[in-house]
Every structure is written in C-alpha cells, then in structure tokens.
Amino acid sequence: SRETIRRDDEVDSLFETIKQEIIAILTQRPAVADQAVDLLMIAKYIERIGDHAVNICGWVIFFVTGEHKDKKII
C-alpha cells in the first residue's frame, strides 16, 4: 500500500506528459481532434483510478496500523 501511495506522483507526471503530447498533436493535426480528446479522457480516467487506488491504500494502512495520512478522522 505504501508503495502505491509513493508512486502516485509518477502517475500524475505521466498524465501531464501525455496531456502535453496530445496538445502538440492537436496543434499539428486538428483533423484528429476527436481521437485526441478521447485519448486525453482515457488518460485522465486512468490517472483518477490511480487516485482512487491511493485512497484505498490509505484506508488499508489505517485498518492495519490505526494511522491515517490525514491524521484527523471524524
């Protein structure tokens, strides 16, 4: 779980890289805009899946150790 949380920044960085590449493609080849937008949405959904995985891992750590990353549980 801790490794998944640690690697979330990699997923975020990869999304930003993909986003910039798609922007470059859009400026060079506007005719493929529909496909480029679809790819951007897929990349964003994958990034969000990573965020959800981090949240799940945070709760797994809490259940095992009693410690939560936010330190304040209501």
Secondary structure, 3 states (H helix, E strand, C coil): CHHHHHCHHHHHHHHHHHHHHHHHHHHHCHHHHHHHHHHHHHHHHHHHHHHHHHHHHHHHHHHHHCCCCCCCCC
